[in-house]
């Protein structure tokens, strides 16, 4: 379990530091966009008041507090599931990534009207209009890891 908490803390700190640095840099330069490696990587200011990809975007206080509360409930459930079911370090690491990213986004919702996003990636003639943040990367990486390593565990159980 220690690995879960350390991973969550590190993911949270990396997310918050990246948001602070990038938004501060854009505010000081008074720009809404910085082309880092165009079109592959662009920093573009965004504020997501909805859920993933801006779905259900609403800046009402009720939705804001609902999403913060939902994050707390889901993270608590995920940690309880990990304590009861997981055995391998990689599973705890994946849960830590999800929890750290989710708490980072929840803190944004608490401090701001929504989640601060800044990463925009496009490639191969496809123009991606969406922005995301480092916390989103951690959440998706953790979820993909749980699917991959959870399948591996279920395959081992079926074989025995």
C-alpha positions as CSV (number, residue, x, y, z in Angstrom):
1,X,0.0,0.0,0.0
2,X,2.9,2.3,0.6
3,X,3.7,2.3,-3.1
4,X,0.1,3.4,-3.9
5,X,0.4,6.4,-1.6
6,X,3.9,7.4,-2.7
7,X,2.8,7.1,-6.4
8,X,-0.3,9.1,-5.7
9,X,1.7,11.9,-4.0
10,X,4.3,12.1,-6.7
11,X,1.7,12.1,-9.5
12,X,-0.2,14.9,-7.6
13,X,2.9,17.0,-7.1
14,X,4.0,16.6,-10.8
15,X,0.6,17.6,-12.0
16,X,0.3,20.6,-9.8
17,X,3.8,21.8,-10.5
18,X,3.3,21.4,-14.3
19,X,0.0,23.4,-14.1
20,X,1.7,26.1,-12.0
21,X,4.7,26.5,-14.3
22,X,2.9,26.4,-17.6
23,X,0.1,28.7,-16.6
24,X,2.6,31.1,-14.9
25,X,4.7,31.1,-18.0
26,X,1.7,31.8,-20.3
27,X,0.4,34.5,-17.9
28,X,3.8,36.3,-17.8
29,X,4.2,36.1,-21.6
30,X,0.5,37.2,-21.9
31,X,-0.2,34.5,-24.5
32,X,-2.8,31.8,-24.7
33,X,-0.6,29.4,-26.6
34,X,3.1,28.3,-26.7
35,X,4.2,26.1,-29.6
36,X,6.7,23.7,-28.0
37,X,7.1,21.1,-30.9
38,X,4.3,22.1,-33.3
39,X,2.0,20.5,-34.2
40,X,3.0,17.5,-32.0
41,X,3.0,19.5,-28.7
42,X,1.4,22.9,-28.0
43,X,0.7,24.4,-24.6
44,X,-2.7,26.0,-24.9
45,X,-4.7,27.5,-22.0
46,X,-7.9,25.6,-21.2
47,X,-10.4,25.4,-18.4
48,X,-12.6,22.3,-18.4
49,X,-15.8,22.8,-16.3
50,X,-17.2,19.4,-17.5
51,X,-15.8,15.9,-17.4
52,X,-13.6,14.2,-19.9
53,X,-13.2,16.2,-23.2
54,X,-15.6,18.9,-21.7
55,X,-18.6,16.6,-21.7
56,X,-21.4,18.0,-19.6
57,X,-19.6,21.3,-19.3
58,X,-21.4,23.5,-16.8
59,X,-19.9,26.1,-14.5
60,X,-22.6,25.8,-11.9
61,X,-21.4,25.5,-8.3
62,X,-23.7,22.4,-7.9
63,X,-21.9,20.5,-10.7
64,X,-18.5,21.6,-9.4
65,X,-19.1,20.3,-5.9
66,X,-20.8,17.1,-7.3
67,X,-17.7,16.3,-9.4
68,X,-15.4,17.0,-6.4
69,X,-17.5,14.7,-4.2
70,X,-17.6,12.1,-6.9
71,X,-13.9,12.1,-7.2
72,X,-13.6,11.5,-3.5
73,X,-16.0,8.6,-3.6
74,X,-14.4,7.0,-6.6
75,X,-10.9,7.4,-5.2
76,X,-11.9,5.9,-1.8
77,X,-13.6,3.0,-3.6
78,X,-10.5,2.4,-5.7
79,X,-8.2,2.4,-2.7
80,X,-10.5,0.0,-0.8
81,X,-10.6,-2.3,-3.8
82,X,-6.8,-2.2,-4.0
83,X,-6.4,-3.1,-0.3
84,X,-8.8,-6.0,-0.6
85,X,-7.9,-7.5,-4.0
86,X,-4.4,-6.5,-5.2
87,X,-1.2,-8.3,-4.5
88,X,1.3,-7.0,-7.1
89,X,3.3,-3.8,-6.9
90,X,2.3,-2.8,-10.4
91,X,-1.4,-2.8,-9.5
92,X,-0.8,-0.5,-6.5
93,X,1.3,1.7,-8.8
94,X,-1.5,2.0,-11.3
95,X,-4.0,2.8,-8.6
96,X,-1.6,5.5,-7.2
97,X,-1.4,7.1,-10.7
98,X,-5.2,7.3,-10.9
99,X,-5.7,8.6,-7.4
100,X,-2.9,11.2,-7.7
101,X,-4.3,12.5,-11.0
102,X,-7.8,12.5,-9.8
103,X,-7.0,14.4,-6.6
104,X,-4.9,16.9,-8.7
105,X,-7.9,17.6,-10.9
106,X,-10.2,17.8,-7.9
107,X,-8.0,20.4,-6.3
108,X,-8.2,22.4,-9.5
109,X,-12.0,22.3,-9.3
110,X,-11.9,23.4,-5.7
111,X,-9.5,26.4,-6.4
112,X,-10.8,27.4,-9.9
113,X,-14.1,27.1,-11.7
114,X,-12.8,24.0,-13.5
115,X,-9.7,21.9,-14.3
116,X,-6.8,23.7,-15.8
117,X,-5.7,22.0,-19.0
118,X,-2.8,23.0,-21.3
119,X,-1.5,20.0,-23.3
120,X,-2.6,19.9,-27.0
121,X,-1.2,17.2,-29.3
122,X,-1.8,16.8,-33.0
123,X,-0.1,14.6,-35.6
124,X,-0.2,13.4,-39.1
125,X,-2.6,16.0,-40.5
126,X,-5.1,15.5,-37.7
127,X,-5.8,18.7,-35.8
128,X,-6.8,17.9,-32.2
129,X,-8.9,20.7,-30.8
130,X,-8.9,19.3,-27.2
131,X,-6.5,20.1,-24.3
132,X,-5.7,18.0,-21.3
133,X,-3.2,18.0,-18.5
134,X,-0.6,15.7,-16.8
135,X,-3.2,14.4,-14.3
136,X,-5.3,13.1,-17.2
137,X,-2.2,11.3,-18.5
138,X,-1.7,9.7,-15.1
139,X,-5.4,8.7,-14.8
140,X,-5.4,7.1,-18.3
141,X,-2.1,5.4,-17.8
142,X,-3.2,4.0,-14.5
143,X,-6.5,2.8,-15.9
144,X,-4.8,1.1,-18.9
145,X,-2.3,-0.5,-16.6
146,X,-5.1,-1.9,-14.4
147,X,-6.9,-3.3,-17.5
148,X,-3.7,-4.9,-18.8
149,X,-2.4,-6.3,-15.5
150,X,-5.9,-7.2,-14.2
151,X,-6.4,-9.3,-17.4
152,X,-3.0,-10.9,-16.8
153,X,-4.1,-11.8,-13.2
154,X,-7.5,-13.1,-14.4
155,X,-5.7,-15.2,-17.0
156,X,-3.4,-16.7,-14.4
157,X,-6.4,-17.5,-12.1
158,X,-8.2,-19.3,-15.0
159,X,-5.1,-21.3,-15.8
160,X,-4.8,-22.6,-12.2
